[in-house]
Amino acid sequence: MPMHRPLEPAAPWVELVVTQADWDAADPELLRTMHAQLVLIRVFEEYVLELAGAGLIHGPAHSSIGQEGGAVGSVLALTSADQVNGSHRGHHQFLAKALHHVAPKGLDLGAGVSEEVREVLLRTLAEICGLDRGFSHGRGGSMHLQWKEAGAMGTNAIVGGGVPQAAGFAWADRQAGTDAVSVTYFGDGAINIGSTLETFNLAAAWALPVCFFVENNRYAVSTSVFEATCEARLSGRGPGFGMASWKVDGMDPLAVYLAMQEAVAHMRGGRGPALVEADTYRFFHQNGAFPGSAFGYRSKEEEREWRARDPAESWRPPTSWPPRPRRPGR
Amino acid sequence: MAEIGDVLLEPLPGGKPGQRRIREAEWPAPSFVDVGVRGDLNEFDGAPLADLDTYTGELADQKFIEAVAAVMNRRMETDERIVVMGEDVHRLNGGTNGATRGLKDRFPDRVLGTPISENAFAGLGGGIAIDGRFRPVVEFMYADFMWVAADQLFNQVAKARHMFGGSDPVPFVLRSKVAMGTGYGSQHSMDPAGILTSAPGFRVVAPSTPFDYVGLMNSALRCDDPVIVLEHVDLYNSSGPGPVDDLDYCLPVGKAAIRREGAEVTVITYLAMTNYVLQAVEGLGTVDAEVIDLRWLDRASIDWETIGASIRKTNNVLIAEQGAVGTSYGGWLADEIQRRFFDWLDSPVQRVTGGEASPSISKVLERAAIAQSAEVATALTAMTEEA
């Protein structure tokens, strides 16, 4: 009889879980900034949906509503020197990076909206509307948001299309002798495409400081992640490539922040790429202002459960400012 | 947010309450549509330009492949931004053909042997180019692999500059080998020129001599646009005039070379077909053909001045290339020539291409699938007999 020796992947794969104690211990300034970003992006996205509904946006406006926690939590663990790129659903990724760039010391909505923040929101909105005032003179629109000065290197309309480029940014950072890292945001739909998987391998082989941040929102348009793959814990891809991997609750911006801090330390320490999977949920359909349940591929009940954990909503301070450190939706 | 939105929006005149429209002044001008597909080439201000007739250094007969390795050695020595990547470029004494000979020993951290992942490493190179601090030189071992990396080449690298506003450089160089005639068969033998030049954003160069290779590679490495350098494996072991010690000159962007002057018919060609055309003309001895080696193939860089002057003289055009007809290069050029020079043409633009199928492994079938001297001679004879 042959024997079986259990084998273990060489790279670690962990789920980072936070408790109320972590929230209590978190820096109030950090939480204030997180909250301010969440609210700004949410209000922005609601306005985009309003304009889309009024026919004022040409083409799709893929709403990030519901997914802001992952982008905000992860970007706040970065600096302006770190570069990110993103996906077709990238308003929140772009805004988080741009806002962090113009307000590196943090944001406080209680102090009003600064001119720089206003300018970011205006130019982003103009780009999404296809207008000259936008970052790319309106050529890029909703799916091609780029502001290099902020380290926002471009969102991308090809699923997985931006992933290899982020490895290039990381190579350039390392070759230039900096400790900057790059982060590429993509969804569960992009985890099975060749450019993503090829880049996992290349980045790990060359120990590049790039983070693959997968927003697992469970649906590629209407196809569920459980139909699309056998291992729906998408961070499980990492160990097969020798890549340290984290799974984290994407509805909890502090949890994402802490996971990202670990991933960033790993990358800045020269230990190669990182894979971070944030479990999240888009509240609406692929694009437009209807929920996914209106198209029959998921239930209203499922949507209610996820909405109950919405950090932007459940964390809105009812009466006082600053918000009390409280985990959203638990 | 509504207050920010009001910068861009105004009430719809005559509309219902709450109806809005985009303020007219916020739209980009329609004339902006093609601005910045490629750069304005100001990076060539002050560049050391030279062509065969103006080059002041010493020339000697040289093996093509040695010029390939020599110019990259020289550029990497003077420009620390250059990084070379591709399959086996770091081993085998200069990759599978010797094109990167000597680079790994001298520049170990800038010569990167990649896994077999064309889409990933082409895209990684694209990221380096978009980042802008370094200048990637990506090698595809065979041109057909562009299909494997099609998303990164065509959707990402080629479109990046224009799509993001038209002002940021994408200094990406792709060295793409053309291997027809080597027996590698249907999936390794294409001429990619026709496809590559269909993508706005790229510049495409096709050197046919060691001297041109050095100058065109220098221009490609200086250029702020993505440039594809076609390298025909047939040429690697050929010899021709090449620079002995000055490896720093650039060939001017958009300048073709007249390889043979003639009055009867203009033959427009490029890459390895250039030599086959010259052989055909010499072999016939009866046709006074003017042979133009394009060198720059893309729509923005093609040398209309040289082509036009020749057509006004000969009033007849043959476009000659080796590859399959479906992906061939000359179709758009014939179309463009007929609308630009209709009054100067005595006959429709003629073309020589390979057959419909991809070249097969079998030696006779491969030869039958691609065009060489014999096909050019047949076409020239037919054209001059008709006249």
Interface residues (C-beta under 8 A of the other chain):
Chain A: V43 F44 E46 Y47 L51 A54 L56 Q83 R118 L121 L122 L125 A126 C129 G130 L131 D132 R133 F135 S136 H137 G138 R139 G140 H144 Q146 K148 M153 G154 N156 I158 G161 G162 V163 P164 Q165 A166 A167 G168 F169 W171 A172 Q175 A176 G194 S195 E198 T199 N201 L202 A205 W206
Chain B: M1 A2 I4 G5 V7 L8 L9 Q19 R20 R21 I22 E26 W27 P28 A29 F32 V83 D109 R110 L112 T114 P115 S117 N119 A120 F121 A122 G123 L124 G125 G126 G127 I128 A129 I130 D131 R133 F134 P136 D151 Q152 N155 Q156 A160 H162 M163 F164 G165 G166 D168
